[in-house]
C-alpha cells in the first residue's frame, strides 16, 4: 500500500491532533518521524513529522484537513 503525505508538522501535538481528526472521519492515517522529534526533545526534525494516508484517501484527507475544525455543541 502506497502512503501519501497529507501534512508535515513540526510539533508532535499538531500531528496527533490531525491524526485524531482524520481517524474520527474514517481515514487511515499513519504518523512518520514523530519518534525523532520526541527523542530530540524539540519539535524540529529534518523533514518534519509526516502524517500519511493511503494513496486512495489522499485527496479527500487533504481537503478534510483544510476545512476549519469547528467545535460542536
C-alpha positions in Angstrom: 0.0 0.0 0.0 1.4 3.4 -1.0 1.2 6.2 1.5 0.9 9.9 0.7 1.9 12.7 3.0 -1.1 15.0 3.7 0.5 17.1 6.4 4.0 18.0 7.6 4.2 19.2 11.2 7.0 20.5 13.4 5.0 19.9 16.6 4.1 16.4 17.6 0.9 17.7 19.2 -0.3 19.2 15.9 0.4 15.9 14.1 -1.5 13.9 16.8 -4.5 16.3 16.6 -4.6 16.0 12.8 -4.3 12.2 13.1 -7.2 12.1 15.5 -9.4 14.2 13.3 -8.7 12.0 10.3 -9.4 8.8 12.2 -12.7 10.2 13.6 -13.6 10.9 9.9 -12.9 7.4 8.9 -9.5 7.8 7.3 -6.5 5.6 8.0 -3.6 7.9 8.9 -0.1 7.0 9.9 2.5 9.3 11.6 6.1 9.0 10.5 9.2 10.6 12.1 7.5 11.5 15.4 9.9 9.4 17.5 12.8 11.5 16.1 11.1 14.7 17.3 10.4 13.3 20.7 13.9 11.9 21.1 15.5 15.2 20.3 13.4 17.0 22.9 12.3 19.5 20.3 9.8 19.8 17.5 12.5 20.4 14.9 13.3 17.4 12.7 14.7 17.1 9.3 11.7 16.9 7.0 9.3 17.3 9.9 6.7 14.9 11.3 4.7 13.4 8.4 1.1 12.5 8.5 0.3 10.0 5.8 -2.7 8.2 4.4 -3.2 5.5 1.8 -3.0 7.0 -1.7 -6.7 6.4 -2.4 -7.6 8.6 0.6 -5.1 11.4 0.0 -7.2 13.9 -2.0 -10.1 13.6 0.4 -7.9 13.7 3.5 -6.1 16.9 2.3 -9.4 18.6 1.7 -10.7 17.5 5.1 -7.7 18.9 6.9 -8.1 22.2 5.0 -11.6 22.5 6.4 -11.7 24.5 9.7 -12.1 22.4 12.7 -15.2 23.9 14.3 -16.3 22.6 17.7 -19.8 21.1 18.0 -22.1 22.0 20.8 
